[in-house]
Amino acid sequence: MRYGVGMAVLLVGLPVLPAAWAQLAPSPDAPPVSTAPAPPPDETPVATFKQTVNLVDLFFTVKDKSGNLVPHLTRNQCTVMEDKAPQTLKSFVAETNQPLTLGILLDTSGSQQRVLPLEQEAGSQFLEQVLRSKDEAFLLSFDVNVDLLQDFTNSPHMLARAMDKAQINTAGGNGSGIPGLGGGPVPTVGDPKGTLLYDAIYLAATEKLNQETGRKAMIVLTDGEDEGSRTKIGEAIAAAQRSNVIVYVILIADRVMYWSQGEGYFGYGYAKKISDETGGRLIDVGNNGAKLQAAFQQIQDELRTQYQASYTPSNEKQDGAFRRIAVDCRGDNGDNLKVQVRKGYYAPSPGN
């Protein structure tokens, strides 16, 4: 499936239009239709009550100052602040078995030519290890296009098969994108190129993960460089925050290629901003296969050692504004712990 860049695309097929129903002849085995008049409507007024409850769910990871995961905290050891105002927790639990929904985003732009095989091998092994019976995942690739390689499935085999089929696409030789026409940027030097990183994150968050519940994470394998996205980095981050999606970025970059071509490398800072703002983490592996496998193991450990906390905000305004979140946790000895959590969320808009 291919997404048009910058366009919201439904991924579940077209709805059945009312006109289509009219063309269907009734089944000969259908029961007869009654022609009796309908009973009079009940004229008794029915009182209705509508209340919007804005419950904020937080999924976060806690580590000590040595970087070790801390798995057994209690509610009394953590506090949540929203815009510097303390919040009352409605629930607090260590989550290890709640179903996990994953999106794997694979950079298949020209800059990943040498590292794509490493990504495919390590990614397949990760999915084989992390997916449990109630989990599901999908796979996107992004280059001058954003393509859905495998829709939601619980099968590591199907995901691995789709990952193995991923190919480098610059729209200059083996690709089919059309630069400048929704398939990437207009090239200025050399072969057409494009890396629609921000578009891919936005589409994965809004079209695939927005309606999912529970724990949701996006794992992006990329060098962090974006070329040609219509989505701005802030819009991509906001889409992930609105969908309550944690974004992990595995920075896998063939930096020798950049310097040999006389180009600077600037992907680190942008990738770190995306992961930090959404409660994930950036892991820089260079082009080292062993480091890549270790990165996947770290992500798996973190996703299986999370806390879930929820609260009803003391600020009841439904103004669509961004609310900043801070979570503070302390160990048994009162020592400060490092909390990995999204930086905030967007309040409901009026009428929602």
C-alpha positions as CSV (number, residue, x, y, z in Angstrom):
1,M,0.0,0.0,0.0
2,R,1.3,3.4,-0.8
3,Y,0.5,6.6,1.0
4,G,0.1,9.9,-0.7
5,V,2.5,12.3,1.1
6,G,0.8,14.7,3.4
7,M,-2.7,13.2,2.9
8,A,-4.7,11.4,5.5
9,V,-5.3,8.0,4.1
10,L,-7.6,5.3,5.5
11,L,-5.9,1.9,5.6
12,V,-8.9,-0.3,6.2
13,G,-10.6,-0.2,2.8
14,L,-13.5,1.9,1.5
15,P,-16.8,2.1,3.4
16,V,-20.0,0.6,1.9
17,L,-22.0,3.5,0.6
18,P,-25.8,3.7,1.1
19,A,-26.4,3.6,-2.6
20,A,-24.7,0.2,-2.8
21,W,-27.2,-1.3,-0.5
22,A,-30.0,-0.2,-2.8
23,Q,-28.6,-2.3,-5.6
24,L,-28.7,-5.5,-3.6
25,A,-31.8,-7.6,-4.3
26,P,-33.4,-9.2,-1.2
27,S,-32.6,-12.9,-0.5
28,P,-35.4,-15.3,-1.5
29,D,-35.1,-16.9,1.9
30,A,-35.6,-13.6,3.7
31,P,-38.6,-13.4,6.1
32,P,-41.6,-11.4,4.9
33,V,-41.7,-7.7,5.5
34,S,-44.5,-6.5,7.8
35,T,-46.8,-3.8,6.4
36,A,-48.5,-3.1,9.8
37,P,-48.3,0.5,11.0
38,A,-45.5,1.3,13.4
39,P,-46.5,1.6,17.0
40,P,-46.8,5.2,18.3
41,P,-43.6,6.6,19.7
42,D,-43.2,6.8,23.4
43,E,-43.8,10.5,24.2
44,T,-42.4,10.3,27.7
45,P,-39.4,12.6,27.8
46,V,-36.1,10.9,28.5
47,A,-33.5,12.8,30.5
48,T,-30.0,12.6,29.1
49,F,-26.8,13.4,30.8
50,K,-23.5,13.8,29.0
51,Q,-20.2,14.2,30.8
52,T,-16.7,14.2,29.3
53,V,-14.0,12.7,31.4
54,N,-10.5,13.4,30.4
55,L,-8.4,10.6,31.8
56,V,-4.7,10.9,31.1
57,D,-2.8,7.7,30.8
58,L,1.0,7.7,31.2
59,F,3.3,4.8,30.4
60,F,6.8,5.4,31.7
61,T,10.1,3.7,32.5
62,V,12.2,4.3,35.6
63,K,16.0,3.8,35.9
64,D,18.5,4.4,38.6
65,K,21.6,6.7,38.2
66,S,23.5,3.7,36.8
67,G,21.0,3.2,34.1
68,N,19.5,0.0,35.5
69,L,15.7,-0.5,35.3
70,V,13.7,-0.1,38.5
71,P,10.8,-2.5,38.4
72,H,9.1,-2.5,41.8
73,L,8.0,1.1,42.7
74,T,4.8,1.9,44.5
75,R,2.3,4.7,44.0
76,N,3.7,6.6,47.0
77,Q,7.1,6.8,45.4
78,C,6.0,8.7,42.3
79,T,4.3,12.1,41.8
80,V,2.9,13.6,38.7
81,M,2.8,17.3,37.9
82,E,0.8,18.9,35.1
83,D,1.9,22.5,34.2
84,K,3.6,22.4,37.7
85,A,0.3,21.6,39.5
86,P,0.3,18.3,41.4
87,Q,-2.2,15.7,40.2
88,T,-4.0,12.9,42.1
89,L,-3.3,9.5,40.7
90,K,-6.4,7.3,40.0
91,S,-4.3,4.2,39.2
92,F,-0.6,3.2,39.4
93,V,0.6,-0.3,38.3
94,A,3.7,-2.0,37.0
95,E,2.8,-3.2,33.5
96,T,4.5,-6.3,32.1
97,N,1.8,-8.3,30.5
98,Q,-0.6,-5.7,29.0
99,P,-0.9,-6.1,25.2
100,L,1.7,-4.2,23.3
101,T,1.0,-2.5,19.9
102,L,4.2,-1.8,17.8
103,G,4.9,0.1,14.7
104,I,8.2,-0.6,13.0
105,L,9.4,2.2,10.6
106,L,12.2,1.2,8.3
107,D,14.3,3.8,6.5
108,T,14.9,2.6,2.9
109,S,16.4,5.8,1.5
110,G,19.6,5.7,-0.4
111,S,21.7,6.6,2.6
112,Q,20.8,3.3,4.2
113,Q,22.1,1.1,1.3
114,R,24.9,-0.5,3.4
115,V,23.0,-0.9,6.7
116,L,19.6,-2.2,5.5
117,P,20.6,-5.9,5.7
118,L,21.7,-5.3,9.3
119,E,18.3,-3.7,10.1
120,Q,16.4,-6.5,8.4
121,E,18.2,-9.3,10.4
122,A,18.2,-7.6,13.8
123,G,14.6,-6.3,13.3
124,S,13.3,-9.8,12.5
125,Q,15.0,-11.3,15.6
126,F,13.6,-8.6,17.8
127,L,10.0,-9.2,16.6
128,E,10.4,-12.9,17.1
129,Q,11.5,-12.3,20.7
130,V,9.2,-9.4,21.8
131,L,5.8,-10.4,20.3
132,R,3.5,-12.3,22.6
133,S,0.1,-13.8,22.0
134,K,-1.9,-10.6,22.6
135,D,0.6,-8.3,20.9
136,E,0.5,-7.0,17.3
137,A,2.8,-5.0,15.0
138,F,2.9,-3.4,11.6
139,L,5.7,-2.5,9.3
140,L,6.2,0.7,7.3
141,S,9.1,1.7,5.0
142,F,9.9,5.3,4.1
143,D,12.1,6.8,1.5
144,V,10.7,9.0,-1.3
145,N,7.4,7.3,-0.5
146,V,5.8,5.9,2.7
147,D,4.7,2.3,2.2
148,L,2.8,-0.2,4.4
149,L,4.7,-3.4,4.0
150,Q,2.8,-5.4,6.5
151,D,-0.5,-4.5,8.3
152,F,-1.2,-5.4,11.9
153,T,-0.4,-9.0,12.7
154,N,0.8,-11.2,15.5
155,S,3.0,-13.2,13.2
156,P,6.7,-12.6,13.5
157,H,7.1,-14.7,10.3
158,M,4.9,-12.4,8.3
159,L,6.6,-9.3,9.6
160,A,10.1,-10.8,8.9
161,R,9.1,-11.8,5.4
162,A,7.8,-8.3,4.7
163,M,11.0,-6.8,6.2
164,D,13.2,-9.0,3.9
165,K,11.4,-7.7,0.9
166,A,12.2,-4.0,1.7
167,Q,14.4,-2.4,-0.9
168,I,16.3,0.8,-1.1
169,N,14.4,3.4,-3.1
170,T,15.7,6.7,-4.3
171,A,13.3,7.0,-7.3
172,G,16.4,7.2,-9.4
173,G,16.8,3.6,-10.4
174,N,14.9,0.9,-8.5
175,G,12.2,3.1,-7.1
176,S,8.8,4.2,-8.5
177,G,8.3,7.5,-6.6
178,I,8.0,10.7,-8.6
179,P,10.1,13.5,-7.1
180,G,8.2,16.7,-6.7
181,L,4.8,15.1,-7.2
182,G,4.1,13.6,-3.8
183,G,6.9,11.1,-4.1
184,G,9.8,13.2,-2.7
185,P,11.6,16.4,-3.1
186,V,12.8,18.0,-6.3
187,P,16.5,17.0,-6.6
188,T,19.0,19.7,-6.9
189,V,22.2,17.7,-7.1
190,G,22.8,14.2,-8.3
191,D,20.2,11.4,-8.2
192,P,16.7,12.1,-6.9
193,K,16.6,11.5,-3.2
194,G,14.3,11.9,-0.3
195,T,13.7,10.5,3.2
196,L,10.1,11.2,4.4
197,L,10.9,10.5,8.0
198,Y,8.4,13.1,9.5
199,D,5.7,12.1,7.1
200,A,6.1,8.4,8.1
201,I,5.9,9.2,11.8
202,Y,2.8,11.3,11.3
203,L,1.0,8.7,9.2
204,A,1.9,5.9,11.5
205,A,0.6,7.8,14.5
206,T,-2.6,9.1,13.0
207,E,-3.6,6.3,10.6
208,K,-2.4,3.2,12.4
209,L,-2.0,3.9,16.1
210,N,-4.5,6.6,17.0
211,Q,-7.4,4.2,17.5
212,E,-5.4,1.5,19.3
213,T,-5.6,1.3,23.1
214,G,-3.1,0.4,25.8
215,R,0.7,0.4,25.4
216,K,1.8,1.7,22.0
217,A,5.3,2.2,20.7
218,M,7.0,3.1,17.5
219,I,10.5,1.9,16.6
220,V,12.2,3.9,13.9
221,L,15.3,2.7,12.2
222,T,16.9,5.6,10.5
223,D,19.9,7.9,10.2
224,G,17.6,10.7,11.4
225,E,17.9,12.8,8.3
226,D,14.6,14.1,6.7
227,E,14.4,15.3,3.1
228,G,11.2,16.3,1.5
229,S,8.5,15.7,4.2
230,R,5.5,17.9,4.0
231,T,5.1,17.3,7.7
232,K,7.2,19.5,10.0
233,I,9.1,17.8,12.9
234,G,6.8,19.5,15.4
235,E,3.7,18.2,13.7
236,A,5.2,14.6,13.7
237,I,5.9,14.9,17.4
238,A,2.4,16.3,18.2
239,A,0.8,13.4,16.2
240,A,2.7,10.9,18.4
241,Q,1.8,12.7,21.6
242,R,-1.9,12.9,20.7
243,S,-1.9,9.2,20.0
244,N,0.0,8.5,23.2
245,V,2.8,6.7,21.3
246,I,6.3,6.3,22.6
247,V,8.9,6.7,19.9
248,Y,12.2,4.9,20.0
249,V,14.7,6.0,17.4
250,I,17.5,3.5,16.6
251,L,20.1,5.8,14.9
252,I,21.8,3.6,12.4
253,A,23.9,5.8,10.0
254,D,26.7,5.0,7.6
255,R,28.6,8.3,8.5
256,V,31.5,7.4,6.3
257,M,29.2,7.7,3.3
258,Y,28.2,11.2,4.4
259,W,31.7,12.5,4.8
260,S,33.0,10.8,1.7
261,Q,30.4,12.7,-0.3
262,G,31.4,16.0,1.4
263,E,28.1,16.2,3.2
264,G,27.6,17.0,6.9
265,Y,25.6,14.7,9.2
266,F,22.8,16.4,11.2
267,G,20.4,13.6,12.0
268,Y,21.2,13.1,15.7
269,G,19.7,16.2,17.1
270,Y,16.4,15.9,15.3
271,A,16.0,12.2,16.1
272,K,16.8,12.9,19.8
273,K,14.1,15.6,20.0
274,I,11.5,13.2,18.6
275,S,12.3,10.4,21.1
276,D,12.7,12.7,24.1
277,E,9.4,14.5,23.5
278,T,7.4,11.3,23.3
279,G,8.9,9.4,26.2
280,G,11.1,7.1,24.2
281,R,14.8,7.1,23.7
282,L,17.4,7.5,21.0
283,I,20.0,4.7,20.7
284,D,23.0,5.5,18.5
285,V,24.4,2.3,17.0
286,G,26.4,3.7,14.1
287,N,26.6,0.8,11.6
288,N,27.5,-1.8,14.1
289,G,25.4,-5.0,14.0
290,A,26.2,-6.0,17.6
291,K,25.2,-2.6,18.9
292,L,22.0,-2.8,16.8
293,Q,21.1,-6.1,18.4
294,A,21.8,-4.7,21.9
295,A,19.6,-1.7,21.1
296,F,16.7,-4.0,20.3
297,Q,17.3,-5.9,23.6
298,Q,17.3,-2.6,25.6
299,I,14.0,-1.6,24.0
300,Q,12.4,-5.0,24.7
301,D,13.5,-4.8,28.3
302,E,12.1,-1.3,28.7
303,L,8.8,-2.1,27.1
304,R,8.4,-5.1,29.5
305,T,9.3,-3.0,32.6
306,Q,6.9,-0.1,32.4
307,Y,4.6,1.6,34.8
308,Q,1.1,2.9,34.0
309,A,-0.4,5.8,35.9
310,S,-3.6,7.6,35.2
311,Y,-5.2,10.8,36.5
312,T,-8.0,13.2,35.8
313,P,-6.4,16.7,35.3
314,S,-7.2,19.3,37.8
315,N,-7.3,21.8,34.9
316,E,-10.7,20.9,33.4
317,K,-10.5,23.3,30.4
318,Q,-11.1,21.7,27.0
319,D,-9.1,24.2,25.0
320,G,-6.9,21.9,22.9
321,A,-3.8,23.4,24.6
322,F,-0.6,21.5,25.2
323,R,-0.1,20.5,28.9
324,R,3.4,19.7,30.2
325,I,3.9,16.6,32.3
326,A,6.6,15.9,34.8
327,V,6.9,12.6,36.7
328,D,9.2,12.3,39.7
329,C,10.0,9.0,41.3
330,R,12.3,8.2,44.3
331,G,13.9,5.0,45.3
332,D,13.6,3.2,48.7
333,N,16.4,5.3,50.0
334,G,14.8,8.5,48.8
335,D,17.3,8.9,45.9
336,N,16.1,10.5,42.7
337,L,15.4,8.2,39.8
338,K,15.4,9.0,36.1
339,V,11.9,8.8,34.5
340,Q,11.4,8.3,30.8
341,V,8.0,9.7,30.0
342,R,6.3,11.8,27.3
343,K,6.8,15.6,27.9
344,G,3.0,16.3,27.7
345,Y,-0.3,15.9,25.9
346,Y,-2.9,17.9,24.2
347,A,-6.1,18.7,26.1
348,P,-9.4,17.9,24.3
349,S,-10.7,20.6,22.0
350,P,-14.1,22.3,22.6
351,G,-16.9,20.1,21.4
352,N,-14.8,16.9,21.4
